[in-house]
């Protein structure tokens, strides 16, 4: 019986950094958006992903 292939990461650390920068830019330009807290939470989650 063969073992399943090892899964690969979909996003690289560099991708997380780029996404975090894009979310930060959005937050700075849409501070009054009703969804700003969701984007703020996403920004912090992306930051914790880049520290791993």
MOPAC internal coordinates of N, CA, C and O (Angstrom, degrees):
PM7 1SCF
backbone

  N    0.0000 0     0.00 0     0.00 0    0    0    0
  C    1.4463 1     0.00 0     0.00 0    1    0    0
  C    1.5475 1   107.82 1     0.00 0    2    1    0
  O    1.2310 1   120.45 1   -51.47 1    3    2    1
  N    1.3084 1   116.74 1   128.53 1    3    2    1
  C    1.4713 1   119.75 1  -179.95 1    5    3    2
  C    1.5253 1   110.36 1   -90.69 1    6    5    3
  O    1.2310 1   121.43 1   -29.92 1    7    6    5
  N    1.3075 1   114.86 1   150.08 1    7    6    5
  C    1.4646 1   120.62 1   179.38 1    9    7    6
  C    1.5235 1   109.93 1   -82.43 1   10    9    7
  O    1.2310 1   120.16 1   -31.17 1   11   10    9
  N    1.3239 1   117.30 1   148.83 1   11   10    9
  C    1.4690 1   119.13 1   177.55 1   13   11   10
  C    1.5246 1   110.30 1   -65.01 1   14   13   11
  O    1.2310 1   121.37 1   -27.89 1   15   14   13
  N    1.3283 1   114.99 1   152.11 1   15   14   13
  C    1.4575 1   120.15 1   178.87 1   17   15   14
  C    1.5219 1   109.85 1   -63.06 1   18   17   15
  O    1.2310 1   121.32 1   -34.79 1   19   18   17
  N    1.3146 1   115.09 1   145.21 1   19   18   17
  C    1.4599 1   120.75 1   179.13 1   21   19   18
  C    1.5286 1   109.32 1   -66.97 1   22   21   19
  O    1.2310 1   120.58 1   -45.55 1   23   22   21
  N    1.3205 1   116.50 1   134.45 1   23   22   21
  C    1.4613 1   119.51 1   179.95 1   25   23   22
  C    1.5233 1   110.13 1   -73.78 1   26   25   23
  O    1.2310 1   121.15 1   -31.58 1   27   26   25
  N    1.3116 1   115.41 1   148.42 1   27   26   25
  C    1.4663 1   121.18 1  -179.92 1   29   27   26
  C    1.5201 1   108.97 1  -110.03 1   30   29   27
  O    1.2310 1   121.23 1   -28.13 1   31   30   29
  N    1.3015 1   115.25 1   151.87 1   31   30   29
  C    1.4668 1   120.55 1   176.74 1   33   31   30
  C    1.5245 1   108.94 1   -66.20 1   34   33   31
  O    1.2310 1   120.91 1   -40.68 1   35   34   33
  N    1.2987 1   115.87 1   139.32 1   35   34   33
  C    1.4635 1   120.88 1   179.34 1   37   35   34
  C    1.5222 1   110.19 1   -81.22 1   38   37   35
  O    1.2310 1   120.57 1   141.63 1   39   38   37
  N    1.3239 1   116.51 1   -38.37 1   39   38   37
  C    1.4579 1   121.67 1  -179.13 1   41   39   38
  C    1.5158 1   110.48 1  -117.24 1   42   41   39
  O    1.2310 1   121.12 1   -38.98 1   43   42   41
  N    1.3107 1   115.45 1   141.02 1   43   42   41
  C    1.4654 1   120.17 1   177.72 1   45   43   42
  C    1.5239 1   109.80 1   -88.32 1   46   45   43
  O    1.2310 1   120.94 1   -10.38 1   47   46   45
  N    1.3150 1   115.81 1   169.62 1   47   46   45
  C    1.4677 1   120.85 1   176.21 1   49   47   46
  C    1.5192 1   109.96 1   -59.46 1   50   49   47
  O    1.2310 1   120.36 1   140.85 1   51   50   49
  N    1.3191 1   116.91 1   -39.15 1   51   50   49
  C    1.4683 1   121.13 1   178.21 1   53   51   50
  C    1.5273 1   110.84 1   -62.82 1   54   53   51
  O    1.2310 1   120.07 1   142.17 1   55   54   53
  N    1.3467 1   117.47 1   -37.83 1   55   54   53
  C    1.4669 1   121.02 1   177.19 1   57   55   54
  C    1.5251 1   110.69 1   -61.05 1   58   57   55
  O    1.2310 1   120.54 1   136.77 1   59   58   57
  N    1.3408 1   116.57 1   -43.23 1   59   58   57
  C    1.4645 1   120.13 1   178.99 1   61   59   58
  C    1.5210 1   110.94 1   -62.18 1   62   61   59
  O    1.2310 1   120.46 1   140.47 1   63   62   61
  N    1.3293 1   116.73 1   -39.53 1   63   62   61
  C    1.4648 1   120.07 1   178.76 1   65   63   62
  C    1.5300 1   110.75 1   -64.16 1   66   65   63
  O    1.2310 1   120.30 1   138.06 1   67   66   65
  N    1.3242 1   117.04 1   -41.94 1   67   66   65
  C    1.4665 1   120.91 1   178.75 1   69   67   66
  C    1.5297 1   111.37 1   -65.26 1   70   69   67
  O    1.2310 1   120.80 1   136.78 1   71   70   69
  N    1.3274 1   116.08 1   -43.22 1   71   70   69
  C    1.4666 1   119.72 1   178.35 1   73   71   70
  C    1.5235 1   111.29 1   -63.49 1   74   73   71
  O    1.2310 1   120.76 1   139.21 1   75   74   73
  N    1.3285 1   116.14 1   -40.79 1   75   74   73
  C    1.4622 1   120.13 1   179.10 1   77   75   74
  C    1.5282 1   110.41 1   -62.16 1   78   77   75
  O    1.2310 1   120.29 1   137.27 1   79   78   77
  N    1.3241 1   117.04 1   -42.73 1   79   78   77
  C    1.4622 1   121.30 1   178.44 1   81   79   78
  C    1.5273 1   111.02 1   -63.09 1   82   81   79
  O    1.2310 1   120.00 1   139.38 1   83   82   81
  N    1.3258 1   117.61 1   -40.62 1   83   82   81
  C    1.4591 1   121.48 1   178.75 1   85   83   82
  C    1.5316 1   111.33 1   -65.16 1   86   85   83
  O    1.2310 1   120.54 1   138.76 1   87   86   85
  N    1.3350 1   116.57 1   -41.24 1   87   86   85
  C    1.4655 1   120.59 1   178.62 1   89   87   86
  C    1.5295 1   110.05 1   -66.70 1   90   89   87
  O    1.2310 1   120.36 1   139.82 1   91   90   89
  N    1.3421 1   116.91 1   -40.18 1   91   90   89
  C    1.4694 1   120.33 1   177.85 1   93   91   90
  C    1.5308 1   110.55 1   -60.77 1   94   93   91
  O    1.2310 1   120.38 1   136.89 1   95   94   93
  N    1.3257 1   116.88 1   -43.11 1   95   94   93
  C    1.4654 1   121.39 1   178.26 1   97   95   94
  C    1.5261 1   109.85 1   -61.00 1   98   97   95
  O    1.2310 1   120.51 1   135.53 1   99   98   97
  N    1.3430 1   116.63 1   -44.47 1   99   98   97
  C    1.4600 1   120.60 1   178.80 1  101   99   98
  C    1.5281 1   110.50 1   -60.34 1  102  101   99
  O    1.2310 1   120.58 1   134.36 1  103  102  101
  N    1.3249 1   116.50 1   -45.64 1  103  102  101
  C    1.4635 1   120.58 1  -178.97 1  105  103  102
  C    1.5280 1   111.71 1   -60.44 1  106  105  103
  O    1.2310 1   120.34 1   138.00 1  107  106  105
  N    1.3211 1   116.96 1   -42.00 1  107  106  105
  C    1.4626 1   120.53 1  -179.30 1  109  107  106
  C    1.5214 1   111.95 1   -64.81 1  110  109  107
  O    1.2310 1   120.32 1   150.47 1  111  110  109
  N    1.3271 1   116.99 1   -29.53 1  111  110  109
  C    1.4557 1   120.72 1  -175.87 1  113  111  110
  C    1.5223 1   113.55 1  -100.69 1  114  113  111
  O    1.2310 1   119.99 1   177.72 1  115  114  113
  N    1.3203 1   117.63 1    -2.28 1  115  114  113
  C    1.4697 1   121.65 1  -178.16 1  117  115  114
  C    1.5197 1   111.03 1  -139.50 1  118  117  115
  O    1.2310 1   120.63 1  -137.57 1  119  118  117
  N    1.3222 1   116.39 1    42.43 1  119  118  117
  C    1.4643 1   121.07 1  -175.44 1  121  119  118
  C    1.5243 1   113.38 1   -58.99 1  122  121  119
  O    1.2310 1   120.04 1   150.32 1  123  122  121
  N    1.3214 1   117.52 1   -29.68 1  123  122  121
  C    1.4608 1   120.66 1  -176.09 1  125  123  122
  C    1.5302 1   112.67 1   -92.51 1  126  125  123
  O    1.2310 1   120.13 1  -173.35 1  127  126  125
  N    1.3117 1   117.36 1     6.65 1  127  126  125
  C    1.4525 1   121.41 1  -179.83 1  129  127  126
  C    1.5326 1   110.40 1   -67.09 1  130  129  127
  O    1.2310 1   120.29 1   -38.56 1  131  130  129
  N    1.3312 1   117.06 1   141.44 1  131  130  129
  C    1.4759 1   118.85 1   176.62 1  133  131  130
  C    1.5309 1   112.54 1   -61.47 1  134  133  131
  O    1.2310 1   120.08 1   155.10 1  135  134  133
  N    1.3258 1   117.45 1   -24.90 1  135  134  133
  C    1.4601 1   121.31 1  -179.50 1  137  135  134
  C    1.5210 1   113.13 1   -92.06 1  138  137  135
  O    1.2310 1   119.80 1  -172.51 1  139  138  137
  N    1.3227 1   117.98 1     7.49 1  139  138  137
  C    1.4662 1   119.66 1  -174.52 1  141  139  138
  C    1.5320 1   112.34 1   -60.39 1  142  141  139
  O    1.2310 1   119.55 1   146.56 1  143  142  141
  N    1.3135 1   118.46 1   -33.44 1  143  142  141
  C    1.4728 1   119.54 1   179.28 1  145  143  142
  C    1.5299 1   110.72 1   -67.67 1  146  145  143
  O    1.2310 1   120.25 1   145.55 1  147  146  145
  N    1.3273 1   117.13 1   -34.45 1  147  146  145
  C    1.4639 1   120.13 1   177.38 1  149  147  146
  C    1.5293 1   110.33 1   -65.72 1  150  149  147
  O    1.2310 1   120.81 1   137.90 1  151  150  149
  N    1.3342 1   116.05 1   -42.10 1  151  150  149
  C    1.4605 1   120.05 1   179.12 1  153  151  150
  C    1.5257 1   111.15 1   -68.86 1  154  153  151
  O    1.2310 1   120.68 1   145.14 1  155  154  153
  N    1.3146 1   116.31 1   -34.86 1  155  154  153
  C    1.4585 1   120.13 1   177.31 1  157  155  154
  C    1.5303 1   110.41 1   -63.98 1  158  157  155
  O    1.2310 1   120.56 1   137.16 1  159  158  157
  N    1.3232 1   116.54 1   -42.84 1  159  158  157
  C    1.4628 1   120.68 1   177.37 1  161  159  158
  C    1.5199 1   110.87 1   -63.58 1  162  161  159
  O    1.2310 1   120.47 1   138.56 1  163  162  161
  N    1.3324 1   116.70 1   -41.44 1  163  162  161
  C    1.4586 1   121.12 1   177.42 1  165  163  162
  C    1.5189 1   110.48 1   -61.64 1  166  165  163
  O    1.2310 1   120.38 1   137.63 1  167  166  165
  N    1.3183 1   116.88 1   -42.37 1  167  166  165
  C    1.4603 1   121.96 1   179.30 1  169  167  166
  C    1.5337 1   110.40 1   -57.38 1  170  169  167
  O    1.2310 1   120.84 1   135.29 1  171  170  169
  N    1.3093 1   116.00 1   -44.71 1  171  170  169
  C    1.4717 1   119.80 1  -179.41 1  173  171  170
  C    1.5286 1   111.95 1   -70.80 1  174  173  171
  O    1.2310 1   120.03 1   144.27 1  175  174  173
  N    1.3285 1   117.54 1   -35.73 1  175  174  173
  C    1.4681 1   119.47 1   176.43 1  177  175  174
  C    1.5244 1   110.99 1   -66.08 1  178  177  175
  O    1.2310 1   120.49 1   140.17 1  179  178  177
  N    1.3333 1   116.66 1   -39.83 1  179  178  177
  C    1.4560 1   119.59 1   177.23 1  181  179  178
  C    1.5253 1   110.80 1   -63.65 1  182  181  179
  O    1.2310 1   120.50 1   143.40 1  183  182  181
  N    1.3217 1   116.66 1   -36.60 1  183  182  181
  C    1.4548 1   120.28 1   178.19 1  185  183  182
  C    1.5096 1   111.52 1   -64.18 1  186  185  183
  O    1.2310 1   120.37 1   139.83 1  187  186  185
  N    1.3175 1   116.91 1   -40.17 1  187  186  185
  C    1.4606 1   118.89 1  -179.69 1  189  187  186
  C    1.5228 1   110.65 1   -71.13 1  190  189  187
  O    1.2310 1   119.90 1   153.40 1  191  190  189
  N    1.3222 1   117.79 1   -26.60 1  191  190  189
  C    1.4673 1   120.69 1   178.08 1  193  191  190
  C    1.5157 1   111.40 1   -71.47 1  194  193  191
  O    1.2310 1   119.84 1   149.08 1  195  194  193
  N    1.3149 1   117.91 1   -30.92 1  195  194  193
  C    1.4688 1   120.46 1  -179.06 1  197  195  194
  C    1.5184 1   112.04 1   -79.54 1  198  197  195
  O    1.2310 1   119.64 1   165.06 1  199  198  197
  N    1.3279 1   118.29 1   -14.94 1  199  198  197
  C    1.4628 1   121.41 1   179.62 1  201  199  198
  C    1.5210 1   112.38 1   -87.29 1  202  201  199
  O    1.2310 1   119.84 1   173.64 1  203  202  201
  N    1.3044 1   117.90 1    -6.36 1  203  202  201
  C    1.4752 1   120.85 1  -177.94 1  205  203  202
  C    1.4935 1   112.23 1   -74.95 1  206  205  203
  O    1.2310 1   120.10 1   180.00 1  207  206  205

